[in-house]
Amino acid sequence: MRHRFTAKHSGQLDKLIADQTPLSRKHGRKILEAGGVRVDGQITTFAAHKVNKGALIEVRVASTTNPTLDFEICHRDESIIVVNKPAGVPTQATRQDRSHNLYAQLQSQEDYVGLHHRLDTPTSGLVLFTINQRANQAIADAFRTHKVERTYQLVVVGDPGESGTWAESIDDKEATTRFRRLHTQGGMSLLEATLETGRTHQIRIHAAGATHPVVGDRRHGGAAGRLWNRLGLHANRLSFVHPMSGETITVNAPIPSDLQALWVSAGWVQAHQCSPKTAVD
């Protein structure tokens, strides 16, 4: 991909790129460092290079072997971005691949991205990032004190009851998951679960330990892992107090198309749209 434009005014090269192309300033600097920018035909690698009005600027965005991730932004403002992560996409870099993940994708598009929590790779749903460093402390504190409400929907084998609490420790650390049954049918139950702690694979481990493994869980679910072609777990709602405005923001994500038939098999499907809501309209 190539962007070609004439500088409308004099200024610093990376800022001109951000002003006159869809690229963020950070992404523009990366392309500069890689030798992908020419000013009046000459390769220029310094972001602070002063450009005169009327200069011809060419920006060549190199193709990559890692395809651009396809994800939905469910909420965005000057400080916060909430993304609906597809199943199979890591939230952050893994040992096997440091570039094909949600965090890296956002970093390539935004001037700043702060990572505060994650979802397991096979889990779909909402992940919150900060895009303003001034929001970091408040959001970090909210996660640490469990004031960010994270709600999941999942389909499990059997019927664990109308509601309950799973409180078995994980790796010798306290872990608490609360659930309520939304429906049960055909030897499966659709549950809504909320987290009071944030341990790795917490819902999956708790459900399996209670002998009601998540359908499609190939790591913890035993035979249940073969009942569906992906993990039947979706982070469908996030609620938090906005660090700048003080408003309560609630963001919902619809059940993905590759889970809807499973949800119907368990007796019910929630079909709300991916949309933010505030406590004050």
Steps between C-alpha positions, in 0.01 A plus 500: 500500500626850419395846619617794286427861591630856492574663834231760566730686737852473636554280804646185651482201268331248732232754590432581136458130426249466785316817392470412130464119495293245696820389679562580866810696593648190664438285192649772284819503708535124460471532123756784506750290696457218248586731208148513360468877466632728224500880504539647151634164387757457778466232770468664840514298822479769768159574651608853599610589145372850415293506183422813299154584375444350155743210543391171340479223758464131416428242769529133408334260743675165461284190466525247782474125524276549804153604380328797659274376776129547451336622819214724607541813712205509740592820685751776440560841653804720567629267774354150459453249222303176546549234233298187424782243464439209262561145624843366406675838520743555791446812706876558517821354360572129544829314486406368158386829348575850627322695229167326425304610806241758599736719705758525220229578247370788710854626563550526125191720474513716812758740643472328837334182627489375860429132569319428828347152467467224245281218375619148428576448131198269433262734687316771308369828635577835653846628587560850636810706415600853594610736222583787733772454761313725743232229527744224593508531877123516545438205270782295656355570846150407382621161373708441814205571730255308277295811419502417131205262465574223252211280392524186287257263337593134465348163420593214732428130513216407736316724744694663787182642652314828492793700641812450704860588577818317400775592744772238459847655507707500181878460529465555875332838442148598598257479210127569500251464216127560541248361252131489429322270260324669209356180354558127482413260218635188330747412773662846491453826687548860396654697786588857577818531707669789676854512633606622842862410423694473176698176491619343176228273349295564815150429368619199301684346797214566741238357266706187433570458872127513569451218243325738260775576247457770238393352168786516250772532768778283360742586780293446814176344380593143411231348278308829508776646285375295205139618522555829314762633262602791724487595867144579609601804705438866412575817699176681421494798737737748666394770744730761652516857626662721240827638643441849356124563496400291801212349301425130521565347159347163411606334175326195353620263229267270304543123501726419200349319205716191561344458847137582431397146402657366820316763706173401333572132573526592868161669481549874455702762314558862590493713188590849621725719292856605574438840653606717792254635752554766762321537829408859404344551156 
